[in-house]
C-alpha cells in the first residue's frame, strides 16, 4: 500500500560548494523546505540576486522508511534546473522550476544514505523563463516527499502526473464520467476497483474491472458552477490482488460545460458567466516562492473577498494546493507555462516538456478552462521558429486535452494581423494605456477595433494596471505612483472593460505586489507595485475596493484616502466605494448629502478646515476616516526616488513651454520635441533594458511616461550614467519649445 513520507525537515544547504559532497557536510546551514536562497536579495532591486548552483544534502537510514518494493523521490518545485544524487550516483536531471517531478531512487539506496539535490537558477538559453519582469527565485521551494509503493502501482513517472485522468461529459441532466488510470507492472490476477463519491461522501457509482478505463453513468449530476456552486465529486481507484489493496489513488473532479463566445463572452453550464478577476504571482515578502499552505489560503481569501470570478495564474505552473483551492472556491482559471518575453530557438524542447507537465498534472481540475501557450513572447517580433513553436504547443494541448481551449497573452505592440494571434482558440492582450503609454480612454476603443476586425476571435484583456505605493496627491497624474492615481486608473478601466460583454475575460495585473529585482522605481526597489494588495498582504489599496464594489455581493462601504490625512486645499474631493445603491457622507457629524451611482463610485466635495472626522454610511454599512487641514503640502506623501539625481519638483517648468515633467507622447507631437526625441533615441539605439531591445516601438509604448521618468527608468535598466547636468541641459532645451 502506498505511503507518502514528507521529507522537508533538516536539510543541509550551501551556496559555497562547487561539487557534490561524498559525505554528509557538517558546516553547511540547516534549512527546512520550502526554501529559497533569494528570499531577500530577490526583492531589493539592482537585479543582483544570487544566481548559481546551490546544494541541499540530507542523510537518512533506509530503515526509517516504510517497507516497500519501490521508493520515489517527489520534488514539487525546484527552480529552475535540478540534479538528484543518492550515495554519489547521479539519478536524474530536470529542467523547469514550477512543476512536480519524481525520481526512482530504489536501486541506489543503502542502509545509510546521503541524498544531494543540486539546484541551479543561472541564466541559460534552453530553460524558460530567462527574461521577465519577476524574480527567478532559486531553491527547493515546494514540498519534497518520498513515495513508497509496491512493485505494482499507479504510475509515478509520466510527467509528474497523478496516475488518474477523469473526463466528465454532460448529457442533459446526467453525466458520463470517464475514468482512466495508468498502472505500472500490473499483474494478471490484479483488478481495479473504481468508485465515485459525491461531495457528501455518498457512493454514486462502483465498477470492478481489469480494464484501465471505465465509464460511469451519473444521473441527475450536480454541476460545478463557479463561485455560485463549486460542487466536487471524488473518483477513487484501488489496485486489488485477492483481498489485498496493493495501491490506491483518488482525485476530485467537477462536472461542467463551458464555451467562450466571441459576442457573449464566457458561458458556464449554458449561462453567461462574466470572467472578471486578477492575475496572481505566488511570491511573498521575505520568503520568495517558499510558501506554506496558510499563505495560499490567505491569497485565496483576499481574491474571493474582492469578488473575482477568475484568476490568471501567471506566468508558470502554480502549487497543486492552490489549484485545489480554486476548485473548492469556484474560481475559473487560466493556467500557463513560463514561455515568456524572449523566444529562444534552443528552448523548444523545454516549452514542450513544461506544457506536458502542466496538462498531465492539472487535467482533473475543473477550475482550469484554458491552457496558456505564452506571454508577450512576440515583444521582439514573431518569426517562423516562434510560429512553429506555438503551433506545436497548440496542437499538443488539443491532442492531450480536447476538453479545453488554448490562449495567449499578446503584448500591446503585437499587430492585430500577426499570424501568431490566429493560432490559439482565444486571445488576450496586455495593455497599459494610461500607465506606460497613451491614456486610460484608449483601452475600450482598442478592444472594439479588435472585435470589429476579427469578430469570430474571442478577445480578452490579460493584463492591465498601474503602480501605487504610499504616495498621495489631490491632483494625481499618470506615473506618479500615488494610490489616488491607481484608484482613478482602475475606476476608468472597470467602466470600460466590464461594460463590453464580448470580452471573454479580464485580469488585473496584479492582485499582489511582487518581487521584480530588476526594478528600481516607485521609491521601493525590487518590486512591481501594480498589486491591489501590498506584497506582505497587510494593506488593501483603495483600488481593491473599487473591484469589490463591482464584483462582490457582500454589503460594504469604503472611504478612500485613509493614508492621505494632511491636505492643503480648502475643499477636498473624497471618494467612496460601495456595492450599495446609496451612500451618505458625514463630516464631523454633519451630513454632506446622499448620492446614488450606477457605477458604484461616489464623489463628495468636503470642506477642509481643522480636523474633520468622516463617516460614510450605506445601508447598515459604515466606514470612517480623518482628514486634516495643513498650510504646506506634507512632503512625506510625495515620491522622491531613492538615489535620484533629480526629482520632478526640482525642474523648471515655465508655463506654456515643455519640460522634463511633460509626457513623452505630448513632446513628440511637437516637431521640435520630436527632433529632440530622435536625438535621444540615437543615443539609446541598440541598447537593451531588462534584456529587451529599446527600439522605437517600445519607447512609443511608454509614451505615458514623463521624459524625466523615462530617461531615469531606462537609464537605470540599461546601466547608463545620466548626470544631473545632462538632465538640466535637456530640460533647458525643452524650456525653449512652446506648447502648441
Secondary structure as UniProt FT lines:
FT   STRAND          3..6
FT   STRAND          11..14
FT   STRAND          29..31
FT   TURN            37..42
FT   TURN            46..47
FT   STRAND          53..61
FT   HELIX           62..64
FT   STRAND          70..75
FT   STRAND          78..79
FT   STRAND          81..86
FT   TURN            87..88
FT   STRAND          89..95
FT   STRAND          101..104
FT   HELIX           106..108
FT   STRAND          112..120
FT   STRAND          139..140
FT   STRAND          144..149
FT   STRAND          153..154
FT   TURN            159..160
FT   STRAND          164..171
FT   TURN            172..173
FT   STRAND          174..181
FT   STRAND          183..184
FT   TURN            188..189
FT   STRAND          190..197
FT   TURN            199..200
FT   STRAND          203..209
FT   STRAND          213..218
FT   TURN            219..220
FT   STRAND          224..225
FT   HELIX           226..228
FT   STRAND          229..230
FT   STRAND          233..241
FT   TURN            242..243
FT   STRAND          244..253
FT   STRAND          258..261
FT   TURN            262..264
FT   STRAND          265..268
FT   TURN            269..270
FT   STRAND          271..272
FT   STRAND          276..280
FT   TURN            285..287
FT   HELIX           293..306
FT   STRAND          310..313
FT   HELIX           320..329
FT   STRAND          332..336
FT   HELIX           345..347
FT   HELIX           348..362
FT   TURN            363..364
FT   TURN            366..367
FT   STRAND          368..375
FT   TURN            377..380
FT   HELIX           384..400
FT   TURN            402..403
FT   STRAND          405..411
FT   TURN            412..413
FT   TURN            416..417
FT   HELIX           419..422
FT   STRAND          426..430
FT   TURN            434..436
FT   TURN            440..441
FT   HELIX           442..453
FT   TURN            455..456
FT   STRAND          459..463
FT   TURN            478..479
FT   HELIX           483..497
FT   TURN            498..499
FT   TURN            501..502
FT   STRAND          506..508
FT   STRAND          514..515
FT   TURN            517..518
FT   TURN            522..523
FT   TURN            525..526
FT   STRAND          527..528
FT   TURN            535..536
FT   HELIX           542..551
FT   STRAND          557..559
FT   TURN            562..563
FT   STRAND          566..567
FT   STRAND          571..578
FT   STRAND          582..587
FT   TURN            588..589
FT   STRAND          590..596
FT   STRAND          601..607
FT   STRAND          611..618
FT   TURN            619..620
FT   STRAND          621..629
FT   HELIX           635..637
FT   TURN            642..643
FT   HELIX           648..650
FT   TURN            655..656
FT   TURN            660..661
FT   HELIX           664..667
FT   TURN            668..669
FT   HELIX           671..684
FT   TURN            685..686
FT   STRAND          688..689
FT   TURN            690..691
FT   STRAND          692..693
FT   HELIX           696..701
FT   TURN            702..704
FT   HELIX           707..717
FT   TURN            718..719
FT   HELIX           724..734
FT   TURN            735..736
//
